[in-house]
C-alpha cells in the first residue's frame, strides 16, 4: 500500500539514542487514507508515539474555538 500526504508535520525523537521506532497511528475513524489530517497536523511538531484518534481530534477542535 502506498500512502502520500500533503500534510507537513514533524515527528521527532527526544534524543538520537532512543531505540524505539517512530510510531504514528491514525485511527480509521479519523482518516482512512490521510484525508483531512492537514487541519490537525499541518506545521506542528509531534514527539512519538503519536496517536491521532477521536480524542485527539476533539481536543484540537476545542483549542481552535
Residue frames relative to the residue before (quaternion, step in Angstrom):
aa qw qx qy qz dx dy dz
X 1.0000 0.0000 0.0000 0.0000 0.00 0.00 0.00
X 0.1642 -0.7857 0.5917 0.0753 3.54 -0.89 0.94
X 0.0361 -0.7961 0.6036 -0.0246 3.55 -0.79 1.05
X 0.0095 -0.7777 0.6283 0.0187 3.55 -0.94 0.84
X 0.2003 -0.7894 0.5751 0.0777 3.52 -1.04 0.81
X 0.3305 -0.7021 0.5926 0.2162 3.53 -1.14 0.69
X 0.5158 0.6452 -0.4014 0.3956 3.54 1.32 -0.10
X 0.1708 -0.7658 0.6113 0.1030 3.55 -0.95 0.88
X 0.1914 0.7374 -0.6218 0.1815 3.54 -0.50 1.26
X 0.3126 -0.7477 0.5574 0.1805 3.56 -1.13 0.58
X 0.1422 -0.7414 0.6510 0.0794 3.53 -0.97 0.97
X 0.0254 0.8181 -0.5728 0.0440 3.57 -0.64 1.04
X 0.4206 -0.6648 0.5574 0.2653 3.50 -1.26 0.54
X 0.6032 -0.5515 0.4269 0.3870 3.55 -1.21 0.46
X 0.7696 -0.1209 0.0808 0.6217 3.57 1.09 -0.76
X 0.6342 -0.5800 0.3691 0.3537 3.57 -1.23 0.38
X 0.6331 0.5599 -0.3400 0.4125 3.61 1.18 -0.24
X 0.4785 0.6698 -0.4494 0.3469 3.59 1.22 -0.09
X 0.3443 -0.7867 0.4850 0.1655 3.55 -0.88 0.94
X 0.5816 0.5887 -0.4001 0.3939 3.60 1.15 -0.31
X 0.5086 -0.6463 0.4648 0.3280 3.59 -1.09 0.59
X 0.5679 -0.5482 0.4691 0.3961 3.54 -1.25 0.32
X 0.0480 -0.8092 0.5851 -0.0213 3.56 -0.69 1.11
X 0.0874 0.7551 -0.6445 0.0826 3.54 -0.87 1.04
X 0.0438 -0.8078 0.5875 -0.0200 3.55 -0.51 1.21
X 0.1349 -0.7709 0.6203 0.0529 3.54 -0.94 1.00
X 0.4084 -0.7156 0.5149 0.2367 3.55 -0.70 1.11
X 0.4781 -0.6651 0.4848 0.3066 3.61 -0.95 0.78
X 0.5606 0.5789 -0.3944 0.4416 3.60 1.24 -0.18
X 0.6759 0.4551 -0.2750 0.5103 3.58 1.27 -0.43
X 0.7833 -0.1393 0.1379 0.5899 3.58 0.87 -0.96
X 0.3482 -0.7527 0.5221 0.1989 3.56 -0.84 0.95
X 0.8270 0.0773 -0.0042 0.5569 3.58 0.90 -0.91
X 0.7330 -0.4270 0.2326 0.4758 3.57 1.12 0.62
X 0.4929 0.6685 -0.4363 0.3462 3.58 1.22 -0.14
X 0.8186 0.2735 -0.2103 0.4591 3.55 -1.06 0.83
X 0.5207 0.6678 -0.4141 0.3339 3.61 1.20 -0.12
X 0.5346 0.6630 -0.4090 0.3276 3.58 1.12 -0.53
X 0.6739 0.5027 -0.3255 0.4327 3.62 0.91 -0.72
X 0.7085 0.4226 -0.2595 0.5021 3.60 1.22 -0.33
X 0.8112 0.3226 -0.1160 0.4737 3.59 1.05 -0.72
X 0.5312 0.6778 -0.4080 0.3031 3.60 1.08 -0.60
X 0.8561 0.1277 -0.1306 0.4835 3.54 -0.80 1.10
X 0.5896 0.5812 -0.3683 0.4230 3.60 1.23 0.09
X 0.3068 -0.7152 0.5950 0.2010 3.55 -1.30 0.38
X 0.0931 -0.7951 0.5992 0.0104 3.55 -0.88 1.02
X 0.2523 -0.7263 0.6166 0.1694 3.54 -1.18 0.64
X 0.4076 -0.7456 0.4703 0.2383 3.60 -0.58 1.13
X 0.5493 -0.1411 -0.8182 -0.0947 1.47 -2.28 0.92
X 0.2313 -0.7644 0.5922 0.1075 3.56 -1.12 0.79
X 0.0563 -0.7705 0.6347 0.0169 3.55 -0.95 0.94
X 0.0955 -0.7764 0.6223 0.0284 3.54 -0.60 1.18
X 0.1625 0.7817 -0.5713 0.1899 3.51 -0.20 1.37
X 0.7713 -0.3433 0.2436 0.4773 3.58 -1.28 -0.13
X 0.6401 0.5244 -0.3291 0.4549 3.62 0.96 -0.79
X 0.6287 0.5289 -0.3202 0.4717 3.60 1.02 -0.82
X 0.6728 0.4970 -0.2841 0.4686 3.58 0.89 -1.00
X 0.6517 0.5151 -0.3163 0.4582 3.59 0.91 -0.89
X 0.6556 0.5071 -0.3051 0.4689 3.59 0.99 -0.85
X 0.6543 0.5081 -0.3084 0.4676 3.60 0.96 -0.84
X 0.6650 0.4955 -0.3059 0.4678 3.59 0.95 -0.83
X 0.6311 0.5310 -0.3316 0.4579 3.59 1.07 -0.69
X 0.6845 0.4762 -0.2891 0.4702 3.62 0.99 -0.79
X 0.6211 0.5466 -0.3426 0.4451 3.61 1.19 -0.44
X 0.6066 0.5891 -0.3509 0.4024 3.62 1.18 -0.45
